[in-house]
Structure formats: structure tokens, C-alpha cells
Amino acid sequence: MIDLPRLEEWGRWAVHYRRDLLHDTVPFWLPRALDREHGGFLLFRDRDGTLVDDDKGIWQHGRFTWLLGRLHATVEPRDEWLEGCRHGIAFLERHGFDPADGRMWFHVARDGTPIRKRRYAFSESFAAIAYAAFARCTGEGWAGEKAIALLQRFVRHVPEPKFTDARPSLGLAVPMIGIVTAQELRALLGWDGADALIDRFAAQIRGLFWKPELGALLEQVAPDGAVIDHFDGRTLNPGHAIEAAWFLLREARERARDDYRDLGIAILDGMWDRGWDREHGGLLYFVDLHGKPVQEYWHDMKFWWPHNEAVLACLLAHEATGEMRFATRHFELARWCETHFADRVHGEWFGYLHRDGTPSSTLKGNLWKGPFHLPRMQLVASEVCARMAAQRRAAEE
């Protein structure tokens, strides 16, 4: 365990997050993840980095490729990061797309043989940011054009039917991922279509999914935004909602949008109150809208990624408002994560904890967990803390 900076030592927090990113998290994955034989990345890793499965997830390929390109473009132009970004793009080009319909796969074998697709187009959204980062690093215009085309395909995609027409619903994930993907394309490519798309999806979040009278951001709603009073409609994912909050708070800062700031703060407050485990600490994975039992048996586990998103939401909320309660939440959350998730023996974080904070599994990588949520948090958190430290120094001069 390492000592965390004190509550408002933002300069030290910036150093802390950057140090963990560059000296703990990224080295866990690189260079061991590079598959020199078949291309792409081997990311399904145990606690000490041992490979436990050589299949490959397209989501994780897009995400890791984006991370490496983003690091090269905005942190330091290291050759190994550019090589890794290029390595990921080459695998996506060869094996990521179904030639029959142009859709992207979700799960492939080590040599790229397709295994399955999903109903949704999230592979395309994560590939969009990967191609955007590659274009930013290399100046290759075709990659930027492909990034925009992939985002547009994601936006146009209509999932294949899985249910009957008896209970139609809309999901929060699409507008959320639409916002953050557009933000990345704007930052990396200067894409001028981002603002309108973000406003469109933010309006959906506010108008359909956010229920201010309940203090809840729903995961699924009826097409008109009505609450679906069944298990699926009542199930909330506090960390997912808090992730949406920081996307909105980032947009508020980028475009001086007080309405997005206020919405992000309201979502963070409401879902923190619902999700924070007052007995053991950390964020519960699922809770019921009305306090009823939740159907999913893993509802009270602690997953790594909601805590990553909550760190960013708390930091951005404090930056936006100056309110100490958000700095206090950030400190409490960071201390809990350092105690329970961080693996100071082998690096990276455990992904899955029991409610009391003990590890449920030693896995560091699978189809869902890989080098994305944690390093993204560390990267963005270091940037936010550095800004707040600079603002404090300027105020004191």
C-alpha cells in the first residue's frame, strides 16, 4: 500500500494518478500483451500476468488501441505506444469486420477467426476512438474518416430483435457511449459534428432516463420514458449512471454549459446516495429503484469499473462547483479502492470483489475487463487534478 495525498493536495494527486498509470497499470499490459505471432493483443490475464485464455475481444482491442494512441498523442510520443496503437489497428483491419455486412465482431479466436457478434454496435464505438487516436498519432486521414464513419454507423444501428413487441424499451448505454465517443472524436480529430450529436444524446438522457422526482437515472425505460415496473426496468446500476454524470460534467466544462453541469451533479448525487455501501464501503453493482430485491445474484459485488467512473465524477464535480463534499467523496473512494482493488504485488487492479472488499477472482483481463477503465481514469484524473492545482497556484499568487 502507498500513502495517498491528503484531501486537497491536487498537485500530489495529479502525480499519484500519473505515476500509477505509467509505472503500474500500463507496464502490466505492455509489452506482454502484444501477440507477435497472430497480431493484436492477448489480454486475458491472471493476477501475475499469466495468460489464461488466448481468445480476443474486439471491444478490448479498440479500447487498448485508443489508450496507446491517446498516450502517444497527449502524454509523451513513446515509440512503444505508437507501435502498440499501430499493432491494434492492423488487427482490427484484418479481423474486426464481417465482410458480409460490414458489422464488427465481438469475440474472435487468437488467429482472428470469428466467434460471435452482439446485437449492439459497441464494437464500432470503441473502434471509432481507436481509429481516431491512430489518425491523431500518424496523420493518416483515412483512419480519421473511418473513425467518423464508425461512430455514424453506431448511431444508425438498430439492434436485432431479442424480445417480443410486448414490452419495448430503450437502454441508457447508447446515448452515454454516443456522448463520450463524440467527445473523443472532437478532441482527437476536431470533428465538427460532435456538439450536435452530444446535445441529441444528452437530451435523451435528461428527457427519458433521468427521473428527478426519484433521484435516479434508469438503465431501461419505455420508449416514452415511462418506468417499466418489472425487474429489468427497476434495476439501477449506480456506477454506470455516475459514468454518464462525468461525461456530462466534462461536456459542461468544454462548452460552458451550466445545464449539463447541473444535470451531472444531480445524477452523481442521486446515484451515489443509492449506490454507496454504508456498511462496507464501495459501490454496489445493482440496486432496485424502489428498494426491492434485485434479480441478479451479483448485485452486491464491487466491480472495478464503476469505481473508476466515480473517481472522475467526484473530481469533475469538485472542479465545477468547488464544493468540499465532492473532494471528500473522492478521497474516501480513492482510499477504499487503494485498500481493496489495487494489487501492489503484481500491478493493475483486481476486477471483482465480494461485498466486503475481498477478491472474488484474481482475473485482471477477460472479454469485459482490460486496459481501459482503470488507465482512462488515471489519465483523465491526472489531467483534472493538474488543472485544479494550477488554478489554486494562480489564486494564491
Beta strands, then each sheet from edge to edge (+ up, - down):
strand 1: 44-45
strand 2: 51-53
strand 3: 56-57
strand 4: 107-108
strand 5: 114-116
strand 6: 170-171
strand 7: 210-211
strand 8: 216-217
strand 9: 220-221
strand 10: 235-236
strand 11: 287-288
strand 12: 302-303
strand 13: 352-353
sheet 1: 1+ 2-
sheet 2: 3+ 4- 5+
sheet 3: 6+ 9-
sheet 4: 7+ 8-
sheet 5: 10+ 11-
sheet 6: 12+ 13-
end
